[in-house]
Amino acid sequence: MTALGRPPVLADIVEEHFDELDFLWEHRESNLFTPDWVLSDLAEHEERAEAHLDGLRLAELHAVDLARERLMGEETFAATAAALVLLETGVPELLDLVRAALRSAGQEAFHGIRIALRHYPLEPFGAVLRDLSAGSDPLRAAGAADVLAFQRLACPGLERLVRAEEPGARVLALSAAGRLGALTAENVRAATASPEAEVRKAALEAAARMGMPELAAYGRAAATREIDPDPEAVALLGVLGNAVDVATLHALVARPELAEAAVGALGALGRVEAVPLLLELMADDALGIPATAAYRRVTGADDVEGAKPFPPPEVAEGEDEEEALPPDPAKARADWEQRASRLPPSSRWQRGFPVPDGYLLPEFDALTLECRRDVYLALRARVGAGAPDLELEALARRQRPTA
């Protein structure tokens, strides 16, 4: 291995490369399942990050100095960038720094390092990750389990972690168990009773990935109960339901605490029987924007909104200005009149593509990242291990199914 040196550089440029790598990884993680990107957008974003990492590779020890400073800091994605720089060197002493940070870094930095290690060969880190996953610190143990499961490696202590009291640790552990097929029905029942929405969501997605039977029936029951209905179950019903659930979700739109989740679920359900309701809801002050998003998700329409009002409406103190364009119900109705004959009710539709029951549609990678996730989970829920094992949080170039 060639020793690292100190080539002539402009220090400000090296730091700019580092800061951009930090920013781009934060942006990547926040957009993994956005309705605005397709897989090629994710790939392009990752290529930009890789270009900045290339600049840091060329800077050699100048980049290493920055990475040393920020590996143990208080910013998650600065730690991600720092770990990537150190991992790329392959220098044993610098890999030792990453191993030491896994054991002693604060919570923010630890999670940043976890994100980097998901995408790095684990041979130098398998022992420390297995040791941590069996340890007594729930967040550190669950983070280690997350990295191991992300690369489909066994995780000591996982059964204990899926019952962790700390919500963040439990979310990571449930997702890891779903990836490894190591979640029991009892684990799911316990997690879906959690008061934390993120825990319930993680449990339901993990159960779908494993193909647990009667999951859609659970979603119907939890979504429609009179007392404390679960918005996460409403969303699940959109992903796993069928044509009969259009009526169920239609009824849930009338319940204010569930209305927005039900509209989103109608988009995920992808049944054209819901289109008349979505067109009607576009005129609703509260639900017009989510109804428009749901219509676009079913049909693939790209021009059913109006123009931004000018001057923009006043926003209440402490609230953000609405970024989405306002609905244009008349434009959407005209769009549907032209489109309806091409989208028969015999199929489920996402972005204007028919979604088959037993395999991934040929246009899978043309779907938005949000649609890809939900279509994939629906397939896994139906056929379990008979569906490909696809990691939808991997780098775009690696998102290829394996048997």
C-alpha atoms as one frame of an Amber mdcrd trajectory, in Angstrom:
protein
   0.000   0.000   0.000   1.371   3.445  -0.939   1.975   5.667   2.097  -0.199
   8.758   2.293   1.521  12.053   1.670   0.821  15.775   1.699   0.429  16.913
  -1.888   0.161  20.646  -2.548  -3.484  21.638  -2.043  -5.671  24.644  -1.352
  -6.878  24.059   2.196 -10.188  25.854   1.563 -10.935  23.554  -1.379 -10.234
  20.436   0.680 -12.555  21.684   3.401 -15.213  22.494   0.791 -15.002  18.918
  -0.519 -15.490  17.647   3.030 -18.438  19.933   3.774 -20.130  18.995   0.494
 -19.662  15.286   1.222 -21.250  15.859   4.642 -24.191  17.773   3.104 -24.792
  15.348   0.241 -24.932  12.322   2.544 -27.378  14.085   4.836 -29.509  14.979
   1.814 -29.289  11.415   0.486 -30.497   9.873   3.730 -33.414  12.302   4.043
 -34.559  11.535   0.474 -34.213   7.755   0.379 -37.968   7.281  -0.020 -39.035
  10.624  -1.404 -41.927  10.860  -3.884 -39.838  13.309  -5.925 -36.877  11.118
  -6.988 -36.493   7.986  -9.058 -33.517   5.643  -8.796 -31.522   7.544 -11.423
 -31.879  10.725  -9.337 -30.466   8.894  -6.332 -27.604   7.596  -8.474 -26.826
  11.102  -9.746 -26.809  12.436  -6.192 -24.433   9.688  -5.098 -22.148  10.418
  -8.046 -21.865  14.019  -6.828 -20.907  12.755  -3.373 -18.371  10.370  -4.907
 -16.786  13.245  -6.830 -16.178  15.108  -3.584 -14.801  11.943  -1.998 -12.428
  11.697  -4.979 -11.179  15.167  -4.171 -10.540  14.100  -0.589  -8.721  10.965
  -1.738  -6.352  13.148  -3.748  -5.778  15.403  -0.742  -4.465  12.388   1.223
  -3.265  13.437   4.697  -4.886  16.867   4.449  -8.256  15.092   4.219  -7.279
  12.674   6.966  -6.604  15.625   9.276 -10.141  16.907   8.714 -11.566  13.447
   9.236  -9.715  13.024  12.537 -11.163  16.309  13.790 -14.769  15.479  12.904
 -15.070  11.738  13.433 -15.991  12.144  17.089 -17.883  15.427  16.854 -21.540
  16.242  17.430 -22.703  16.241  13.804 -23.979  12.971  12.380 -23.106  13.472
   8.738 -19.764  15.102   9.419 -18.959  11.795  11.121 -20.260   9.942   8.052
 -17.955  11.966   5.798 -15.043  11.489   8.194 -15.568   7.730   8.350 -15.735
   7.496   4.555 -12.433   9.349   4.213 -10.696   7.110   6.754 -12.209   3.915
   5.348 -11.074   4.826   1.844  -7.439   5.035   2.917  -7.306   1.360   3.916
  -4.526   2.309   6.364  -4.707  -0.042   9.394  -4.068   2.697  11.952  -6.838
   4.828  10.482  -9.260   1.901  10.420  -8.378   1.494  14.104  -9.645   5.045
  14.660 -13.016   4.054  13.204 -13.151   0.920  15.350 -12.354   2.972  18.456
 -15.002   5.538  17.538 -17.628   2.814  17.250 -17.016   2.023  20.904 -16.696
   5.530  22.306 -18.228   8.183  20.008 -21.284  10.106  21.130 -24.710   9.200
  19.785 -24.674  11.598  16.805 -21.208  10.604  15.622 -21.880   6.907  16.202
 -24.919   7.010  13.933 -22.923   8.844  11.293 -20.274   6.130  11.346 -23.039
   3.484  11.239 -24.371   5.000   8.012 -20.923   4.919   6.391 -20.265   1.318
   7.432 -23.515   0.121   5.872 -21.839   0.654   2.492 -18.327  -0.602   3.263
 -16.903  -4.160   3.269 -17.178  -5.374   6.861 -14.243  -7.777   7.146 -12.208
  -5.290   9.250 -15.200  -4.467  11.459 -17.174  -7.688  11.866 -15.695  -8.577
  15.258 -16.271  -5.187  16.864 -19.802  -4.953  15.433 -20.742  -8.403  16.756
 -19.283  -7.499  20.123 -21.247  -4.246  20.238 -24.518  -5.857  19.130 -24.291
  -8.204  22.110 -23.432  -5.341  24.466 -25.446  -3.532  27.112 -25.732  -0.099
  25.428 -29.030  -0.401  23.498 -28.406   2.335  20.928 -24.870   1.176  20.198
 -25.976  -2.459  20.076 -28.894  -1.731  17.755 -26.699   0.423  15.510 -24.195
  -2.407  15.198 -27.032  -4.844  14.458 -28.300  -2.467  11.775 -24.931  -2.515
   9.969 -24.624  -6.291  10.179 -28.180  -6.915   8.994 -27.831  -4.359   6.207
 -25.187  -6.687   4.763 -27.212  -9.767   5.774 -24.859 -10.913   8.538 -26.062
 -12.489  11.786 -26.560 -10.197  14.797 -25.959 -11.475  18.347 -28.544 -10.176
  20.809 -31.170  -9.228  18.225 -34.061 -10.930  20.043 -33.330  -8.770  23.085
 -32.957  -5.577  21.043 -36.359  -5.793  19.333 -37.860  -5.341  22.798 -35.622
  -2.402  23.777 -37.281   0.399  25.716 -35.360   3.118  23.853 -37.415   3.890
  20.691 -34.452   4.680  18.435 -32.748   1.409  19.334 -35.960  -0.547  18.862
 -36.553   0.922  15.399 -33.072  -0.103  14.230 -33.444  -3.562  15.761 -36.863
  -4.188  14.222 -35.581  -3.182  10.800 -32.551  -5.448  11.246 -34.775  -8.366
  12.260 -36.971  -7.805   9.215 -33.947  -7.866   6.928 -32.753 -11.139   8.455
 -36.170 -12.798   8.698 -35.705 -12.988  12.459 -38.878 -11.278  13.656 -41.612
 -13.246  15.422 -45.339 -12.553  15.427 -45.057 -11.844  19.151 -42.360  -9.217
  18.481 -44.641  -7.540  15.957 -47.656  -7.554  18.282 -45.607  -5.990  21.071
 -44.062  -3.337  18.834 -47.357  -2.339  17.217 -48.703  -1.619  20.699 -45.941
   0.956  21.255 -46.987   4.582  21.788 -44.150   5.594  19.415 -45.267   5.914
  15.776 -41.732   5.252  14.497 -41.638   1.918  16.366 -45.026   0.837  15.008
 -44.000   1.795  11.469 -40.713  -0.109  11.704 -42.503  -3.209  12.990 -45.119
  -3.157  10.235 -42.546  -2.667   7.466 -40.360  -5.446   8.895 -43.361  -7.779
   9.084 -44.256  -6.968   5.475 -40.702  -7.691   4.353 -40.934 -11.100   6.016
 -44.317 -11.935   4.502 -46.128 -12.415   7.799 -49.629 -13.796   7.196 -52.731
 -11.728   7.947 -50.784  -8.473   8.044 -53.351  -6.696   5.845 -56.119  -7.928
   8.145 -54.235  -6.472  11.101 -53.958  -3.180   9.230 -57.701  -3.055   8.626
 -58.463  -3.746  12.276 -55.944  -1.241  13.676 -56.887   1.434  11.163 -60.633
   1.254  11.704 -60.982   0.733  15.442 -63.103   3.383  17.117 -60.668   4.110
  19.945 -57.063   5.090  19.199 -56.903   4.090  15.523 -53.356   3.837  14.194
 -52.348   6.149  11.291 -49.390   3.829  10.602 -51.856   0.982  10.047 -53.809
   3.211   7.660 -50.644   3.723   5.628 -49.982  -0.035   5.730 -53.463  -0.708
   4.401 -52.675   1.427   1.382 -49.550  -0.621   0.680 -50.995  -4.102   1.306
 -54.709  -3.695   0.656 -56.855  -4.571  -2.343 -59.856  -3.162  -4.203 -62.253
  -3.705  -1.279 -60.133  -1.373   0.848 -61.043   1.639  -1.295 -64.317   1.836
   0.621 -62.543   1.411   3.961 -60.112   4.228   3.228 -62.929   6.366   1.822
 -64.688   6.087   5.177 -61.494   6.946   7.059 -61.167  10.225   5.135 -64.153
  11.416   7.198 -62.187  10.987  10.434 -60.078  14.146  10.905 -57.270  12.388
  12.792 -56.886   9.876   9.931 -57.910  11.897   6.876 -54.471  12.789   5.513
 -53.101   9.277   6.142 -56.155   7.792   4.376 -55.701  10.035   1.329 -52.043
   9.036   1.087 -53.049   5.395   1.454 -55.461   5.716  -1.463 -52.513   6.791
  -3.589 -50.440   3.847  -2.392 -53.347   1.469  -2.982 -53.327   2.489  -6.627
 -56.935   1.613  -7.444 -58.639   3.788 -10.026 -61.931   3.338  -8.162 -60.530
   5.948  -5.733 -59.926   8.574  -8.429 -63.401  10.232  -8.224 -62.902  10.819
  -4.502 -59.378  12.173  -5.037 -60.653  14.581  -7.689 -63.350  15.754  -5.296
 -60.874  16.199  -2.435 -58.602  18.398  -4.540 -61.025  21.250  -3.809 -60.700
  20.698  -0.038 -58.592  23.316   1.762 -56.980  20.789   4.092 -56.711  17.744
   1.819 -56.297  19.258  -1.641 -52.508  18.954  -1.801 -52.303  15.344  -0.484
 -55.204  14.369  -2.775 -53.317  15.797  -5.754 -50.185  13.881  -4.737 -52.257
  10.684  -4.447 -53.796  11.226  -7.893 -50.354  11.761  -9.413 -49.107   8.636
  -7.677 -51.848   6.488  -9.188 -51.838   7.968 -12.670 -48.366   9.367 -13.310
 -49.857  12.762 -14.228 -47.296  15.566 -14.038 -49.345  18.697 -14.715 -52.470
  18.889 -12.567 -51.518  21.785 -10.305 -52.112  25.507 -10.552 -49.665  28.372
 -10.202 -48.251  29.664  -6.940 -50.416  32.513  -5.643 -48.780  35.935  -5.637
 -48.339  37.473  -3.257 -48.070  34.262  -1.210 -50.599  33.828   1.606 -49.543
  34.749   5.110 -48.121  31.916   7.168 -48.801  31.560  10.887 -45.832  32.254
  13.116 -43.709  29.135  13.583 -45.046  27.412  10.441 -43.294  26.932   7.099
 -44.663  28.195   3.814 -46.301  25.428   1.751 -43.871  24.438  -1.009 -46.259
  22.333  -3.101 -48.152  23.960  -5.936 -51.899  24.401  -5.273 -54.286  21.836
  -6.786 -56.184  22.614  -9.970 -59.260  20.324  -9.828 -60.473  21.328 -13.295
 -57.120  20.504 -14.869 -57.045  17.180 -13.024 -60.564  16.267 -14.200 -59.600
  17.035 -17.784 -56.498  14.910 -17.359 -58.543  11.994 -16.028 -61.030  12.184
 -18.896 -58.164  11.584 -21.313 -56.374   9.019 -19.158 -59.159   6.855 -17.716
 -59.502   4.471 -20.648 -55.818   3.542 -20.362 -56.028   2.621 -16.662 -58.692
  -0.101 -16.277 -59.801  -1.126 -12.758 -58.573  -4.691 -13.268 -55.102  -3.707
 -12.018 -53.391  -1.722  -9.317 -51.536   1.305 -10.725 -48.499   3.272  -9.631
 -47.322   6.274 -11.646 -49.421   4.992 -14.539 -47.799   1.530 -14.590 -49.793
  -1.647 -13.850 -48.475  -3.477 -10.770 -48.570  -7.294 -11.033 -49.267  -9.503
  -8.020 -46.404 -11.993  -8.063 -43.306 -10.249  -9.394 -41.673  -6.835  -9.734
 -43.009  -4.877 -12.666 -40.522  -4.253 -15.518 -40.763  -0.486 -14.889 -39.853
  -0.906 -11.204 -36.858   1.437 -11.420 -38.953   4.096 -13.177 -41.172   4.415
 -10.088 -40.442   7.065  -7.511 -38.392   5.907  -4.539 -41.507   6.020  -2.352
 -43.462   3.878  -4.818 -40.567   1.410  -5.228 -40.486   0.814  -1.480 -44.220
   0.264  -1.184 -44.507  -1.939  -4.280 -41.603  -4.021  -3.009 -43.051  -4.372
   0.497 -46.415  -5.387  -0.971 -44.699  -8.110  -3.007 -42.727  -9.345   0.001
 -45.882  -9.341   2.121 -47.594 -11.596  -0.424 -44.822 -14.057  -1.252 -42.221
 -13.591   1.511 -38.895 -15.197   0.725 -40.213 -16.065  -2.723 -39.563 -12.421
  -3.667 -36.031 -11.141  -4.270 -34.029  -9.826  -1.330 -33.624  -6.217  -2.403
 -31.974  -3.571  -0.219 -33.696  -0.300  -1.050 -31.366   1.782   1.123 -28.207
   0.571  -0.607 -26.273   2.710  -3.057 -28.262   2.997  -6.269 -25.744   0.992
  -8.302 -26.112  -1.906  -5.856 -29.897  -2.036  -5.797 -30.201  -5.224  -7.744
 -32.302  -8.147  -6.506 -30.700 -11.365  -5.271 -32.445 -14.684  -4.861
